Amino acid sequence: MTYSVIIPARNEALTIADCVGSVLECGRFAPLVEVIVCDHGSTDGTAEAASCAGARVVEVAPSEVKTIAAVRNLGARLATGDVLVFLDADMLVPKDWLEKAHEHYQKGFNGLLGFVYKVPDTAGRIGKAWGNRLYDRRVRVVDASYLPSCNLFVPRELFGSLGGFDEHLATAEDKDLTLRALARGVRALSSPETHPVHLGYERDLAEFIRKEFWRQSDTLALLRRPGLFRRALRNPALSAFHLLAPLAAMLFFVLGHSWAGAFTLAVWPLPSAILAARLAGLFQPMFPLFYFLTFLRWTVSGVALCRQIFLALKKVFGQNK
């Protein structure tokens, strides 16, 4: 098995050389074929830095390739390895990263694989609480319901049979790919055997809100995928609940149903509390902050859901004119 690492990048001059260098260091211990950096219209010298670091650089015009899914697909078409590895430009991988993946594929595994990443030790409280949520808890290889494309291994043949990433999605293309693979009975493994480092962690609350709003901006599109409705329903359902619950409570209070309003407000934080406890552990020191971020995430996601509904209705009524 040979490996092609595909790195989409746009204005990542500060991290791309270190990212490429860490991957090439892995190639000393596993059969790495190439590192392909797909430069998506950078203006800060990303392409030059990647090339000097030893990557093959492919210039991608933003006017022709709109989404990051399309950028990744372009890199996949140019790659020659048996396993396609998608990596974000703000990731640093440990020396045994490819070696640990190679062990899985040599044993006959033929599904999706991702390693649990962590944030640097210098990250702040928000970055650690959110970025290390799996790193702090996951101690064994498990079957996952979703693997992020910032650090994702996919056999070339499987990737082709799935049709690659959906280029119509501005985000959530990795969730879509994972769900389509799972629907076909393909396994997706999340492994804590080695830990890449994510340099693009959330540094403050404003950045956290901005990133989550973007990440949750295509959840409705997943519902339209054939056979994925049940699997993809969780996100919009939780998002709608977190937005509608306080509105329902206000309505109850206005109508004079104080007990109903108080009960609704009491129930409002429960889903986030349950999710946070399951993922981070109820008695972890970071749990209060992690719970707050989980609750905030789904509330922000509710706002993103409203925007998606508004744009969808606008498109429908615009076509009917």
N, C-alpha and C positions, 0 to 999 in steps of 0.2 A: 504494500500500500504506500502510495506517495501522496504528498500534501501540497496544495496550493493555498496560500494565505492571501485573501482579498481584503483590502483596506480602503473603504471609501473615505475621502477626506475633502474638507472645504475649510480653508483658512485655519489649518492645524499646524502651522510652522513651529509652534512652541513645543509640541509633543511628538510630531511624526518621526523625527530621526531616532528618538529613544524607543519609540514603538517598533519601528522597523529593525533597529539594532537588537532589541530583545528577541524578536522572532528569529532573526538570523543566528543568534546564539543558540536557540533551540535546535536549529538545523544541524548542529554538530552532533546531536544525540538521536535524531530521528530523520527519516527520509523526506526532507523538505525539498520541493522542486523549485518553488519560486515565491516571491512576495510581490504582489501586484497592487500598486496604489492607484486608485482611480480618482484623480484630482478633479473635483467638480467645480471648476471655475474659481479657484483660489486666487487671491490678489496679494498674499503676504509671503510668497516664497515657499509655499508648502511643497510644490512639485520639485523645486531645486533641492530642498532639504531631504526629501524622500529619495531622490536619485543619488545624491551624495552618500546617503546611508546604505545604499545597495539595493534598493527596490527598483522594479520595473515600473515606470510611471506611464499612465495612460491619461491623456488629457480628455476631459469630458465637458462638452459645452452645455451649460445650464439651459440654454434655449432649446436644445434638442433632447436632453434627458432631464425630466422634471423632478422625479422623486428619488429618494435614496434607494428604494427598492429597485428601480431601473438601473441605478449606478452599480448596485451589487450584482444584478443579473448580467450587466455588461462585463464585469470582471470575471464572472463565472464562465461566460462564453469564451473568454480569452485564456482561461486557465487550462492546464494540462494534467494536473494531479488527479489521482483516484478519489481523493477526499477534498472537498472544497471547505475552506475554513474562513468564516467571515469574522473580521475583527475590527473594532472601532479604532480610530486613530489616537484616542486618548487612553488606550490600554497599554500596560506593560505586562509582558508575560514572563513567568519564571522559566528557568532553564529546562525543567522537566515537563513543560506544558505539552509539547508535541509527543514526547516519549510516553506520557501517561495516556494520551489519546490513542497512540499507536498500539498500546497493550490491549485496549478494548477491541480495536478493529482486527488485530491479529487473532483474537480469540473467536472471531466470527460475528461479532456485533455489527449490525448493518443499519443502525438507526441514527437519530440525531443525538448529539452529545454537547453538553456545555459544562464548563467548570465554574464553581461558585467563586465569584470575585470579591474583593474587599477594597476598601479605600485606604489611602496612605495614613500612617500613624499621625501625621500632622493635620489631618482633617478636623474640622470643628465638630461640635456636638450634633448638629443637624446632619452633617455629612456622615458621621459614624452611625447614628441611630438609623438612618435610612439606607445608607450604602452597605452596611454590614449586617443587615437583617437576616440574610441567609448564612453568611460567614460565621456569625456568632452561634448558630443553632444546628446547622446541618453537619452531621458527623459520618454519614455513610452515603453511598450512591443510591439514589431513589429515582423512581419513574416520575417525571414531571408533567404537568399539564401545560407548561409554557416554558420555552427557552428563549432568552433574548439574543438578538443577532449581533450584539457587541462582542460575542465570544461563542461562536456556534460552528460545530463540525457537522457536515452533511455529505455523505457519499455522493459522488457525481451522478451515478446512475439514478439514485433516489431523487436527487434534486431535479434532474431532467424529467422524471416520470411525474413529479408533482407540478411541473410547469414553472419552477422557480418562484421567486417572490412576485406577489401581485403588484404590478407597477402602477395600478390606479390608486393604491393606498398611499397617503402621505405619511402615515405612521401606522403602527400595529401590524406591519407586514410580517414581522417575525412571529407574532401570535397567530396570524392567519396561516403561515406555513406550518407551524407546530400543530395547530388544530387539524389541518388537512392531512398531515402525516398520521396523527393519532386516529383519525376517522378511518384510515386504511389499515389500522392494526400495527403501524410502525411504532417502535418504542422511542421515547425521548428521555434520555438520562441526564440528571443533574448530579455532578460529581464534586465532592470536596477534597479530592486526592491532591490537587494543587490549586493555587489561588492567583489568578491574574490580579493586577492592581488597576483600579479605575481612577484615573486622574481627573475625569470630568464630573466629579461628585458635586452635590448641591452644597454651595458654600453659605447660603443664607436662606431665609424664608421666602424672599421674593423670587429667588432662582428656583426654589422648590415648586412654588405655585406656577411659575411660567412653564417649567418643564412638564409638570403633570397635566396642565391644560393642553399642551401640545400632544403628549403621549395618549391622552384620552380623546383625541379629536376625530377618530375614525371608527369608533366602536359600533355605530349603527351599520356601517358598511359590511362588517363581518356577519351581521345577521342575515344578509342577503346571499351569503355563500351557500350553495346547495349542500345540505346535510350538516351544516354547522350551527343551525339556529340554537339548539339546546345548549351546546358547548359555549357559544358566544354570548348567551343571554345574561350571564352573571354580571358582567361589567355594567351594561346599561341598566339592569335591574337595581343594582346597588346604588348607582349614580342617581337614578330617579328617586329612590327611597330617601337618600340623604338630602335631596332638594325639596321633595314634596312633604316630608314629615313636618318640618317647621311651619310650612304654609298651612298644612292641615290643622296643626295645633292652634295657629292664629285664628283660623276660621272657627274652630270650636269655641275659643274664648269669646270671639265676637258674637257668636250665636248664643252665648250664655251657658255652654256646656263645659264648665271649668274642669270637672274631673276628667272628661275626655281629652281636653287640651293638655292637662298635666300628665296624663298617661302617655299621650303621644310624644310629648317632650322627653319623658323618661325612657321611652323605647328608642328614640332617635339615635342615641350613641351606642346602643347595644351591638349592632352588626360590626361596627368598627372595633369595639372592645373585644369581641369574640375573635375576629380576624387577627388583631394584634396579639392577643394572647396565644393563639395557635401558632403564629409565625415566630414571635420574638420571645415568648415565655412570660407568664404573668409576674414572676418574681425577679426578673432581670432588672438591674439598675436603670437601664435605658427605657424600660417599659412605659413610664408616663409620657416621655417625649415621643416614643414610637407610636403610642396610641394617638396622641394629638396629631401627629403627621398622617397617620392612617385616616383619621376622621377628616382632616383637612383635605386629603387627597380625594376622597369620595365626594366631598362637597364641591371641590373644584371640578371634578369629573361630571357632577350634575350640571354645572354651568356649561361645560363643554358639550354635554348632551343636548341642552336647550339650544345651543348654537347650531348643532347638527340638524336638529328638527326644524329650526327656523330656515336654514339654508335649503333643506330638502323641500319644505313647503313652498319656499320662494321659487325653487326650480320648477315644481309641479305647476304652480299657478302661472309662472312665466311661460311655460310651454302651452298652457291652455288658452292663452290670450290670442 
